[in-house]
């Protein structure tokens, strides 16, 4: 088992920049924690790959973070959480926190019993989404909408472009016609589009994403395992990427995020790195 202490960092990974939305929530809730963020840009996106391939990539990404001391790893991707969370927990002895679309809180909050979900095609088609609806949305109508192209725009830092507006209008209009009052953002990339989405859906629709619930789960796990950092010194974020460093750096700058950018992985796919503890 990896020797970890309270002062070790939290690890977070995604195929691209989407997981930064989770990092931002962790920073707000746990400002004293150090964070290692890995964007697996060489393998972006995960959503169009077979489940076994995603498991391999997730094992490599988690192994990379654990080798650098991660005391807990957040799988900041719905697709990777669905495909790989069980394998990650079987392989490594640090705790993992995954992501699922926020069907449970959305179903509890809806007044009209009508919930919309926007997500990648892979998430919309995943069995886990159907299971969440069956388990938590009894008596609630859940309308799902796959959103091809949105993730790519966020990767490019297009949070309020004409293209983003056009795609969102195309995807949101069918859900609004169903008279939804809750909209679930079922992808970690989508919170960066939240101002634009809010403008389009209006005040009658509440937007729900999983960033804050995941941050709260991270806090609960750290406290339960006595891994929470005790220092009052603000933590820092260190960024890694297996893809184009400039792409990740440009989005980090656009979001005004602080931290160190470590350009030591260009072109190297995380699955080539050791997955041993």
PAZAPA-4460 file (N, C-alpha, C; in steps of 0.05 Angstrom, whole numbers, plus 32768, in hexadecimal, padded with zeros to 4 digits):
% residues 277
    n_x    n_y    n_z   ca_x   ca_y   ca_z    c_x    c_y    c_z   seq   type   mol
   8011   7FE8   8000   8000   8000   8000   8012   8019   8000     1      X     A
   8009   802D   7FF1   8018   8046   7FF1   8016   8053   800C     2      X     A
   802D   805D   8015   802E   806B   802F   8024   8088   802B     3      X     A
   800D   808E   8035   8001   80A9   8032   7FFD   80B6   804D     4      X     A
   7FFC   80D0   804D   7FF7   80DF   8066   7FE3   80F5   8060     5      X     A
   7FDC   8103   8075   7FC9   8119   8072   7FD4   812F   805F     6      X     A
   7FEE   8132   805D   7FF9   8147   804D   7FFC   813F   802F     7      X     A
   7FF7   8126   8029   7FF8   811E   800D   7FE1   812C   7FFD     8      X     A
   7FE5   812E   7FE2   7FD1   813B   7FD2   7FB9   8129   7FCB     9      X     A
   7FA4   8136   7FC2   7F8D   8128   7FB5   7F93   8126   7F98    10      X     A
   7F8E   810F   7F8C   7F91   810C   7F6F   7F76   810E   7F61    11      X     A
   7F76   811B   7F4A   7F5E   811E   7F3A   7F65   8119   7F1C    12      X     A
   7F55   8108   7F0E   7F5B   8105   7EF1   7F42   8105   7EE1    13      X     A
   7F45   810D   7EC8   7F30   810C   7EB3   7F3F   810A   7E98    14      X     A
   7F2F   8105   7E83   7F3C   8104   7E69   7F44   811F   7E5E    15      X     A
   7F39   8134   7E6A   7F3F   814F   7E61   7F3D   8163   7E78    16      X     A
   7F31   817A   7E71   7F2F   8190   7E85   7F16   818F   7E96    17      X     A
   7F03   817D   7E90   7EEA   817C   7E9E   7EED   8179   7EBC    18      X     A
   7F00   8168   7EC4   7F04   8163   7EE0   7F0C   817C   7EF0    19      X     A
   7F15   8191   7EE2   7F1C   81AA   7EF0   7F03   81B5   7EFE    20      X     A
   7EEB   81B0   7EF4   7ED3   81B9   7F02   7ED1   81AC   7F1D    21      X     A
   7EDA   8194   7F20   7EDA   8186   7F3A   7EF0   8191   7F4B    22      X     A
   7F08   8195   7F3F   7F1E   81A1   7F4E   7F16   81BC   7F5B    23      X     A
   7F08   81CC   7F4C   7EFF   81E6   7F56   7EED   81E3   7F6F    24      X     A
   7EDB   81CF   7F6E   7ECA   81CB   7F86   7EDA   81C0   7F9D    25      X     A
   7EED   81AE   7F98   7EFE   81A4   7FAE   7F0E   81BB   7FBB    26      X     A
   7F18   81CD   7FAA   7F27   81E3   7FB4   7F16   81F5   7FC6    27      X     A
   7EFD   81FA   7FBE   7EEB   820B   7FCE   7EE5   81FE   7FE9    28      X     A
   7EE1   81E4   7FE9   7ED9   81D6   8001   7EF1   81CF   8013    29      X     A
   7F07   81C8   8006   7F1F   81BF   8015   7F37   81CF   800B    30      X     A
   7F38   81E9   8011   7F4D   81FA   8007   7F69   81F3   8010    31      X     A
   7F6B   81E4   8026   7F85   81DD   8030   7F92   81C5   8022    32      X     A
   7F83   81B7   8011   7F8D   819E   8005   7F9D   81A4   7FEB    33      X     A
   7FB3   8196   7FE8   7FC2   8196   7FCF   7FB3   8183   7FBC    34      X     A
   7FB4   818A   7FA2   7FA7   817A   7F8D   7FBA   8175   7F76    35      X     A
   7FBB   815C   7F6C   7FC8   8155   7F53   7FB2   8150   7F3F    36      X     A
   7FB4   815F   7F28   7F9F   815B   7F13   7FAC   8150   7EFA    37      X     A
   7FA2   813A   7EF0   7FAC   812E   7ED7   7F96   812F   7EC2    38      X     A
   7F9C   813D   7EAC   7F8A   813D   7E95   7F96   812A   7E80    39      X     A
   7F89   8114   7E7B   7F93   80FF   7E69   7F8C   8106   7E4C    40      X     A
   7F97   811D   7E44   7F90   8128   7E2A   7F99   8116   7E12    41      X     A
   7FAD   8105   7E16   7FB6   80F4   7E00   7FA0   80E0   7DF9    42      X     A
   7F8E   80DB   7E0C   7F79   80C7   7E08   7F5D   80D3   7E08    43      X     A
   7F5B   80EE   7E06   7F41   80FB   7E05   7F33   80F5   7DEB    44      X     A
   7F19   80F0   7DEB   7F08   80ED   7E03   7F06   80D0   7E0B    45      X     A
   7EFE   80CA   7E24   7EFA   80AF   7E2D   7EDF   80A4   7E22    46      X     A
   7ECC   80B5   7E1E   7EB1   80AC   7E18   7EAD   809C   7DFF    47      X     A
   7EC0   809D   7DEC   7EBD   808E   7DD3   7ECD   8074   7DD3    48      X     A
   7ED8   806C   7DEB   7EE9   8055   7DEC   7EDB   803D   7DFA    49      X     A
   7EE3   8025   7DF3   7ED8   800D   7E01   7EDD   800E   7E1F    50      X     A
   7ECC   8000   7E2E   7ECF   8001   7E4B   7EEA   7FF6   7E55    51      X     A
   7EF4   7FE1   7E48   7F0E   7FD6   7E51   7F24   7FEA   7E4C    52      X     A
   7F23   7FF8   7E36   7F38   800D   7E30   7F36   8023   7E45    53      X     A
   7F1E   802B   7E4D   7F1B   8040   7E61   7F26   8036   7E7C    54      X     A
   7F22   801D   7E82   7F2D   8012   7E9B   7F4B   8014   7E9B    55      X     A
   7F58   800C   7E84   7F75   800E   7E82   7F7F   802A   7E86    56      X     A
   7F71   803D   7E79   7F79   8059   7E7B   7F76   8063   7E98    57      X     A
   7F60   805C   7EA5   7F5B   8065   7EC0   7F70   8059   7ED3    58      X     A
   7F77   8040   7ED0   7F8B   8034   7EE1   7FA6   8042   7EDD    59      X     A
   7FAD   8049   7EC5   7FC5   8057   7EC0   7FC5   8073   7ECC    60      X     A
   7FAF   8081   7EC9   7FAD   809D   7ED4   7FAE   809C   7EF2    61      X     A
   7F9F   808A   7EFE   7F9F   8088   7F1C   7FBB   8080   7F26    62      X     A
   7FC8   806D   7F18   7FE3   8065   7F20   7FF6   807C   7F1F    63      X     A
   7FF4   808C   7F0B   8006   80A4   7F09   8003   80B6   7F21    64      X     A
   7FEA   80BB   7F29   7FE5   80CD   7F3F   7FED   80C1   7F5A    65      X     A
   7FE8   80A7   7F5D   7FF0   8099   7F75   800E   8098   7F79    66      X     A
   801C   8094   7F63   803A   8094   7F64   8044   80AF   7F6E    67      X     A
   8035   80C4   7F69   803D   80DE   7F72   8030   80E6   7F8D    68      X     A
   8026   80D2   7F9B   801E   80D6   7FB6   8001   80DB   7FBC    69      X     A
   7FF0   80D8   7FA8   7FD3   80DD   7FAD   7FC8   80CC   7FC3    70      X     A
   7FBB   80D8   7FD6   7FB0   80C9   7FED   7F93   80C1   7FE7    71      X     A
   7F87   80CD   7FD3   7F6C   80C7   7FCA   7F6B   80D0   7FAD    72      X     A
   7F5C   80C1   7F9D   7F5A   80C7   7F80   7F3D   80CC   7F79    73      X     A
   7F38   80E2   7F6C   7F1D   80E8   7F62   7F1D   80E2   7F44    74      X     A
   7F0A   80D1   7F3C   7F06   80CA   7F20   7EF2   80DE   7F15    75      X     A
   7EFC   80F5   7F0B   7EEB   810C   7F05   7EDF   8109   7EE8    76      X     A
   7ED3   80F2   7EE3   7EC8   80EC   7EC9   7EB3   80D7   7ECC    77      X     A
   7E9B   80DD   7EC3   7E85   80CA   7EC5   7E8B   80B0   7EB6    78      X     A
   7E96   80B2   7E9E   7E9C   809B   7E8E   7EB0   8089   7E9C    79      X     A
   7EC6   8094   7EA5   7EDB   8085   7EB2   7ED2   8079   7ECD    80      X     A
   7EC1   8088   7EDB   7EB6   807D   7EF4   7EA5   8064   7EEF    81      X     A
   7E95   8066   7EDB   7E83   804F   7ED4   7E94   8037   7ECC    82      X     A
   7EA8   803B   7EBB   7EB7   8025   7EB0   7ECD   801A   7EC2    83      X     A
   7ED8   802B   7ED4   7EF1   8023   7EE1   7EF2   8024   7EFF    84      X     A
   7EDD   802F   7F0C   7EDF   8034   7F29   7EE4   801A   7F38    85      X     A
   7ED6   8005   7F31   7EDA   7FEB   7F3F   7EF6   7FE1   7F3B    86      X     A
   7F01   7FE2   7F23   7F1C   7FD9   7F1E   7F30   7FE9   7F2D    87      X     A
   7F2C   8004   7F2F   7F3E   8015   7F3D   7F3F   800D   7F5B    88      X     A
   7F28   8008   7F66   7F27   8001   7F83   7F33   7FE6   7F88    89      X     A
   7F32   7FD4   7F75   7F3E   7FBA   7F78   7F5C   7FBB   7F75    90      X     A
   7F66   7FCE   7F65   7F83   7FCF   7F5E   7F93   7FDF   7F73    91      X     A
   7F88   7FF6   7F7C   7F96   8008   7F8E   7F89   8009   7FA9    92      X     A
   7F9A   8010   7FBD   7F90   8010   7FD8   7F8A   802C   7FE3    93      X     A
   7F8C   8040   7FD2   7F83   805B   7FDB   7F65   805D   7FD5    94      X     A
   7F57   806E   7FE3   7F3A   8072   7FDD   7F35   8080   7FC3    95      X     A
   7F1F   8079   7FB6   7F17   8086   7F9D   7EFB   8092   7FA0    96      X     A
   7EF7   80A9   7F93   7EDD   80B6   7F92   7ED6   80B9   7F74    97      X     A
   7EBF   80AE   7F6C   7EB7   80B0   7F50   7EA0   80C3   7F4C    98      X     A
   7E96   80C2   7F33   7E81   80D5   7F2B   7E69   80C5   7F20    99      X     A
   7E51   80CE   7F26   7E39   80C4   7F18   7E27   80DD   7F14   100      X     A
   7E17   80DD   7EFF   7E04   80F3   7EFB   7DF2   80F7   7F13   101      X     A
   7DEC   8110   7F1A   7DDE   8116   7F33   7DC0   8111   7F31   102      X     A
   7DB9   80F9   7F2B   7D9C   80F1   7F28   7D8E   80F2   7F43   103      X     A
   7D9C   80E8   7F58   7D8F   80E7   7F73   7D88   8103   7F7D   104      X     A
   7D9A   8116   7F7F   7D92   8131   7F89   7D7F   813F   7F76   105      X     A
   7D81   813B   7F5C   7D6F   8147   7F49   7D53   813D   7F4D   106      X     A
   7D50   8123   7F51   7D35   8117   7F55   7D29   8120   7F6F   107      X     A
   7D3A   8125   7F83   7D2F   812E   7F9D   7D27   814C   7F9B   108      X     A
   7D33   815B   7F89   7D2F   8178   7F88   7D19   8180   7F75   109      X     A
   7D12   816F   7F61   7CFF   8177   7F4D   7CE3   817C   7F59   110      X     A
   7CD7   8191   7F50   7CBB   8198   7F59   7CA7   818D   7F45   111      X     A
   7CAE   818C   7F2C   7C9B   8182   7F18   7C9F   8165   7F10   112      X     A
   7CB4   8158   7F1C   7CB9   813C   7F16   7CC4   8138   7EFA   113      X     A
   7CD3   814D   7EF0   7CDD   814B   7ED5   7CFA   8155   7ED5   114      X     A
   7D0D   8143   7ED0   7D29   8149   7ED2   7D36   8144   7EB7   115      X     A
   7D47   8156   7EAF   7D57   8153   7E96   7D74   814D   7E9D   116      X     A
   7D80   813E   7E8C   7D9D   8137   7E8F   7DAB   813B   7E75   117      X     A
   7DC0   814C   7E75   7DD2   814E   7E5E   7DEC   8140   7E65   118      X     A
   7DF6   8131   7E52   7E0E   8121   7E57   7E1B   8118   7E3D   119      X     A
   7E31   810B   7E3E   7E3D   8100   7E26   7E2C   80E8   7E1E   120      X     A
   7E2F   80E0   7E05   7E20   80C9   7DFB   7E26   80B0   7E0B   121      X     A
   7E40   80AD   7E13   7E47   8095   7E22   7E39   8094   7E3D   122      X     A
   7E37   80AB   7E4B   7E29   80AC   7E64   7E0B   80A7   7E61   123      X     A
   7DFF   80B3   7E4D   7DE3   80B0   7E48   7DDC   8092   7E43   124      X     A
   7DEE   8084   7E36   7DE9   8068   7E2F   7DF2   8055   7E45   125      X     A
   7E00   805E   7E5A   7E0B   804D   7E6E   7DF5   8041   7E80   126      X     A
   7DFA   8028   7E88   7DE7   801A   7E99   7DE4   8028   7EB4   127      X     A
   7DFA   8034   7EBD   7DF9   8041   7ED7   7DE5   8057   7ED8   128      X     A
   7DE1   8066   7EC2   7DCD   807B   7EC2   7DB1   806F   7EC5   129      X     A
   7DAC   805A   7EB6   7D92   804C   7EB9   7D8D   8042   7ED5   130      X     A
   7DA2   8038   7EE1   7DA0   802E   7EFD   7D9A   8045   7F10   131      X     A
   7DA7   805C   7F0C   7DA2   8073   7F1D   7D85   807C   7F1B   132      X     A
   7D7B   807D   7F03   7D5F   8085   7EFF   7D4C   8071   7F0C   133      X     A
   7D52   8057   7F09   7D41   8043   7F16   7D41   8045   7F34   134      X     A
   7D5A   804A   7F3F   7D5D   804A   7F5C   7D53   8063   7F69   135      X     A
   7D57   807A   7F5C   7D52   8094   7F6A   7D3C   80A5   7F5E   136      X     A
   7D32   809E   7F46   7D20   80B0   7F39   7D04   80A4   7F35   137      X     A
   7CFC   8095   7F49   7CE1   8089   7F48   7CCC   80A0   7F47   138      X     A
   7CBA   809E   7F34   7CA6   80B3   7F31   7CAF   80CC   7F24   139      X     A
   7CC8   80CD   7F1B   7CD3   80E4   7F0E   7CD9   80DD   7EF0   140      X     A
   7CD2   80EF   7EDE   7CD9   80EB   7EC2   7CF5   80F7   7EBE   141      X     A
   7D07   80E7   7EB3   7D22   80F0   7EAE   7D27   80EF   7E90   142      X     A
   7D2D   8106   7E85   7D32   810A   7E68   7D50   810D   7E64   143      X     A
   7D5C   80FC   7E54   7D79   80FD   7E4F   7D7E   8108   7E33   144      X     A
   7D95   8117   7E31   7D9C   8124   7E18   7DBB   8121   7E14   145      X     A
   7DC3   8110   7E01   7DE0   810F   7DFB   7DE8   8129   7DED   146      X     A
   7E01   8131   7DF2   7E0A   814C   7DE8   7E25   814A   7DDA   147      X     A
   7E25   813D   7DC2   7E3E   813C   7DB3   7E4A   8157   7DAE   148      X     A
   7E64   8159   7DB1   7E72   8172   7DAA   7E76   8186   7DC1   149      X     A
   7E66   8184   7DD6   7E6A   8197   7DEC   7E84   8194   7DFB   150      X     A
   7E8C   817B   7E00   7EA5   8177   7E0E   7EBD   8182   7DFE   151      X     A
   7EBC   817F   7DE4   7ED2   8189   7DD3   7ED4   81A7   7DD5   152      X     A
   7EBD   81B5   7DD6   7EBE   81D2   7DD8   7ECA   81DB   7DF3   153      X     A
   7EC2   81CD   7E08   7ECE   81D4   7E22   7EEC   81CF   7E23   154      X     A
   7EF5   81B9   7E16   7F11   81B3   7E15   7F20   81CA   7E07   155      X     A
   7F13   81D8   7DF4   7F1F   81EE   7DE6   7F1C   8208   7DF5   156      X     A
   7F0F   8208   7E0C   7F0B   8220   7E1C   7EF4   8231   7E11   157      X     A
   7EE2   8226   7E01   7ECC   8234   7DF6   7EB4   8232   7E09   158      X     A
   7EB3   8243   7E1D   7E9E   8243   7E31   7E87   8254   7E29   159      X     A
   7E8A   8266   7E17   7E74   8278   7E0F   7E77   8280   7DF2   160      X     A
   7E7D   826C   7DE1   7E80   8271   7DC5   7E66   826E   7DB6   161      X     A
   7E65   8277   7D9E   7E4D   8273   7D8D   7E48   8256   7D89   162      X     A
   7E5D   8246   7D86   7E59   8229   7D82   7E4D   821D   7D9B   163      X     A
   7E57   8225   7DB3   7E4C   821A   7DCC   7E2E   8222   7DCF   164      X     A
   7E28   823A   7DC8   7E0C   8243   7DCA   7DFA   8233   7DB7   165      X     A
   7E03   822F   7D9F   7DF3   8220   7D8C   7DEE   8203   7D94   166      X     A
   7E04   81F6   7D9D   7E01   81DB   7DA6   7DEF   81D9   7DBE   167      X     A
   7DF3   81EA   7DD2   7DE2   81E9   7DEA   7DC5   81EE   7DE3   168      X     A
   7DBF   8201   7DD1   7DA3   8206   7DCA   7D97   81EC   7DBD   169      X     A
   7DA7   81DF   7DAD   7D9E   81C6   7DA0   7D97   81B1   7DB5   170      X     A
   7DA8   81AF   7DCA   7DA4   819A   7DDD   7D91   81A1   7DF4   171      X     A
   7D8F   81BA   7DFA   7D7E   81C2   7E11   7D60   81C5   7E09   172      X     A
   7D5C   81CE   7DF1   7D40   81D3   7DE8   7D2E   81BB   7DEC   173      X     A
   7D36   81A3   7DE3   7D25   818B   7DE7   7D1E   8186   7E05   174      X     A
   7D31   818B   7E16   7D2C   8187   7E33   7D19   819C   7E3E   175      X     A
   7D1D   81B5   7E35   7D0B   81CA   7E3F   7CEE   81C6   7E35   176      X     A
   7CEB   81BA   7E1D   7CD0   81B4   7E14   7CC3   819F   7E25   177      X     A
   7CD3   818F   7E33   7CC7   817B   7E45   7CC0   8187   7E61   178      X     A
   7CC4   81A1   7E64   7CBC   81AF   7E7C   7CCC   81A6   7E95   179      X     A
   7CE6   81A1   7E91   7CF7   819A   7EA8   7CFA   81B1   7EBB   180      X     A
   7CFF   81AB   7ED4   7D06   81C0   7EE7   7D21   81BB   7EF4   181      X     A
   7D2E   81A5   7EEE   7D49   819F   7EF7   7D59   8196   7EDF   182      X     A
   7D71   81A0   7EDC   7D83   8197   7EC7   7D9D   818D   7ED3   183      X     A
   7DA3   8174   7ECE   7DBB   8167   7ED8   7DD1   816A   7EC4   184      X     A
   7DE8   8174   7ECC   7E00   8175   7EBB   7E0F   815B   7EC0   185      X     A
   7E0D   8149   7EAD   7E18   812E   7EB0   7E34   812A   7EA5   186      X     A
   7E43   813F   7EA4   7E5F   813D   7E9B   7E6F   8153   7EA9   187      X     A
   7E87   814D   7EB2   7E97   8160   7EC1   7E9F   8178   7EB0   188      X     A
   7E9E   8176   7E95   7EA4   818D   7E84   7E8E   81A2   7E85   189      X     A
   7E75   819A   7E89   7E5F   81AC   7E85   7E5D   81C2   7E99   190      X     A
   7E66   81C0   7EB2   7E64   81D7   7EC5   7E72   81F0   7EBA   191      X     A
   7E85   81ED   7EA8   7E92   8205   7E9D   7E7F   8214   7E8A   192      X     A
   7E6A   8206   7E82   7E55   8213   7E71   7E3D   821C   7E81   193      X     A
   7E3F   821A   7E9C   7E28   821F   7EAD   7E1C   823B   7EAA   194      X     A
   7E2D   8250   7EA8   7E21   826B   7EA4   7E10   826D   7E8A   195      X     A
   7E1A   8261   7E75   7E0C   8260   7E5C   7DF3   824F   7E5E   196      X     A
   7DF5   8239   7E6B   7DDD   8227   7E6E   7DC8   8235   7E7F   197      X     A
   7DD0   8242   7E94   7DBD   8251   7EA6   7DAE   8266   7E96   198      X     A
   7DBD   8274   7E85   7DB0   8288   7E75   7D9B   827C   7E62   199      X     A
   7DA1   8265   7E58   7D8F   8258   7E44   7D76   824B   7E51   200      X     A
   7D7A   823F   7E68   7D63   8230   7E75   7D52   8242   7E85   201      X     A
   7D5C   8259   7E8F   7D4C   826C   7E9E   7D4B   8264   7EBC   202      X     A
   7D3E   8276   7ECB   7D3D   8272   7EE8   7D2B   825C   7EF1   203      X     A
   7D1A   8252   7EE0   7D08   823C   7EE8   7D14   8221   7EE9   204      X     A
   7D2D   821E   7EE0   7D3B   8204   7EDF   7D53   8206   7EF1   205      X     A
   7D55   81F3   7F04   7D6C   81F1   7F16   7D81   81DF   7F0A   206      X     A
   7D9A   81E8   7F0A   7DB0   81D8   7EFE   7DBF   81CA   7F14   207      X     A
   7DC3   81B0   7F10   7DD0   819F   7F24   7DE8   8192   7F17   208      X     A
   7E00   8194   7F24   7E17   8184   7F1B   7E23   8176   7F33   209      X     A
   7E37   8166   7F2D   7E42   8154   7F42   7E5C   815E   7F4F   210      X     A
   7E65   8175   7F47   7E7F   817F   7F52   7E7F   8182   7F70   211      X     A
   7E6B   8190   7F7B   7E6B   8195   7F98   7E65   817B   7FA8   212      X     A
   7E52   816A   7F9F   7E4E   8151   7FAD   7E67   8140   7FAE   213      X     A
   7E76   8140   7F98   7E8F   8130   7F97   7EA4   813C   7FAB   214      X     A
   7EA6   8156   7FAC   7EB8   8163   7FBF   7EB0   815C   7FDB   215      X     A
   7E96   815C   7FE1   7E8D   8154   7FFC   7E94   8137   8002   216      X     A
   7E91   8126   7FEE   7E99   810A   7FF3   7EB6   8107   7FF8   217      X     A
   7EC7   8116   7FE9   7EE4   8116   7FEE   7EE9   811E   800B   218      X     A
   7EDC   8133   8014   7EDF   813C   8030   7ED7   8126   8044   219      X     A
   7EC1   8119   803F   7EB8   8104   8051   7ECC   80ED   8052   220      X     A
   7ED6   80E5   803B   7EEA   80CF   803B   7F03   80D6   8049   221      X     A
   7F0D   80EE   8044   7F26   80F7   8051   7F23   80F8   806F   222      X     A
   7F0C   8102   8078   7F08   8104   8095   7F05   80E8   80A1   223      X     A
   7EF7   80D6   8094   7EF2   80BB   809E   7F0C   80AB   80A0   224      X     A
   7F1F   80B0   808D   7F38   80A2   808D   7F4F   80B2   8099   225      X     A
   7F48   80C8   80A5   7F5C   80DA   80B3   7F72   80E1   809F   226      X     A
   7F6A   80E9   8087   7F7D   80F2   8073   7F7A   810F   806C   227      X     A
   7F69   811E   807A   7F66   813A   8074   7F7E   814A   807D   228      X     A
   7F86   815C   806D   7F9D   816D   8073   7F97   8180   8089   229      X     A
   7FA8   8182   809D   7FA3   8193   80B4   7FAF   81AF   80B2   230      X     A
   7FC1   81B3   809F   7FCE   81CC   809C   7FBA   81E2   8094   231      X     A
   7FBF   81FA   809F   7FAF   8211   8097   7FB9   821F   807E   232      X     A
   7FCF   8215   8073   7FDB   8221   805B   7FCA   8219   8043   233      X     A
   7FC4   822C   8031   7FB4   8225   8019   7FC3   8210   8008   234      X     A
   7FB3   81FD   7FFE   7FBF   81E8   7FED   7FC5   81F3   7FD1   235      X     A
   7FD2   81E3   7FC1   7FD8   81EA   7FA6   7FD0   81D4   7F93   236      X     A
   7FCC   81DB   7F7A   7FC5   81C8   7F65   7FDD   81C5   7F52   237      X     A
   7FE4   81AC   7F4C   7FF9   81A7   7F38   7FEB   8198   7F21   238      X     A
   7FF0   81A2   7F09   7FE3   8198   7EF1   7FF6   8187   7EE0   239      X     A
   7FEB   8170   7ED6   7FFA   815F   7EC4   7FE8   8159   7EAC   240      X     A
   7FF4   8154   7E95   7FE4   814B   7E7E   7FF4   8137   7E6D   241      X     A
   7FE6   8124   7E62   7FF2   8111   7E4F   7FEF   811B   7E33   242      X     A
   7FE1   8131   7E2F   7FDB   813C   7E15   7FEA   8156   7E10   243      X     A
   7FDC   8169   7E04   7FE7   8183   7DFD   7FE8   8195   7E15   244      X     A
   8000   819B   7E1F   8002   81AC   7E37   7FF5   81C8   7E33   245      X     A
   7FF8   81D3   7E1B   7FED   81EE   7E17   7FCF   81EE   7E18   246      X     A
   7FC2   81D9   7E10   7FA4   81D8   7E12   7F9B   81D9   7E2F   247      X     A
   7FA7   81C8   7E3F   7FA0   81C8   7E5C   7FA7   81E3   7E68   248      X     A
   7FBF   81ED   7E63   7FC8   8206   7E6F   7FB5   821D   7E67   249      X     A
   7FAC   821E   7E4F   7F9B   8234   7E46   7F80   8234   7E55   250      X     A
   7F75   821C   7E5A   7F5C   821B   7E69   7F61   8222   7E87   251      X     A
   7F77   8218   7E92   7F7D   821F   7EAE   7F7F   823D   7EB1   252      X     A
   7F8C   824A   7E9E   7F8F   8267   7E9F   7F74   8275   7E9C   253      X     A
   7F63   826A   7E8A   7F49   8276   7E85   7F38   8275   7E9E   254      X     A
   7F3B   8260   7EAD   7F2B   825C   7EC5   7F38   826A   7EDD   255      X     A
   7F4F   8278   7ED9   7F5D   8286   7EEE   7F64   8273   7F06   256      X     A
   7F6C   825B   7EFF   7F74   8248   7F13   7F91   824C   7F1A   257      X     A
   7F98   8249   7F33   7FB3   824B   7F3C   7FC0   822F   7F3C   258      X     A
   7FDA   822E   7F3D   7FE8   8215   7F40   8000   8212   7F2D   259      X     A
   800E   81FC   7F30   8025   81F7   7F20   801E   81E5   7F09   260      X     A
   8029   81EA   7EF2   8023   81DA   7EDA   803D   81CA   7ED5   261      X     A
   803A   81AF   7ED4   8051   819E   7ED1   804F   8191   7EB5   262      X     A
   8061   819A   7EA4   8061   8190   7E88   8075   8179   7E85   263      X     A
   806F   8162   7E92   8082   814C   7E90   8075   8133   7E83   264      X     A
   805E   8137   7E77   8050   811F   7E6C   8048   8123   7E4F   265      X     A
   8052   8136   7E40   8048   813A   7E25   8049   8121   7E14   266      X     A
   8032   8119   7E09   8031   8103   7DF7   8033   80E8   7E04   267      X     A
   8036   80E6   7E1E   8039   80CD   7E2C   801E   80C4   7E37   268      X     A
   8013   80AE   7E2E   7FF9   80A5   7E38   7FFC   809A   7E54   269      X     A
   7FEB   80A1   7E67   7FEE   8098   7E82   7FEF   8079   7E85   270      X     A
   7FE2   806A   7E73   7FE2   804D   7E77   7FFE   8041   7E73   271      X     A
   8011   8051   7E68   802C   8048   7E65   803B   804B   7E7F   272      X     A
   8030   805B   7E91   803D   805F   7EAB   8037   8047   7EBD   273      X     A
   8048   8043   7ED1   8044   802D   7EE3   8029   8030   7EF2   274      X     A
   801B   801A   7EF5   8002   801A   7F06   8007   800C   7F20   275      X     A
   8020   8006   7F26   8026   7FF9   7F40   8029   800D   7F56   276      X     A
   8022   8004   7F6E   8024   8016   7F85   8040   8016   7F90   277      X     A
***
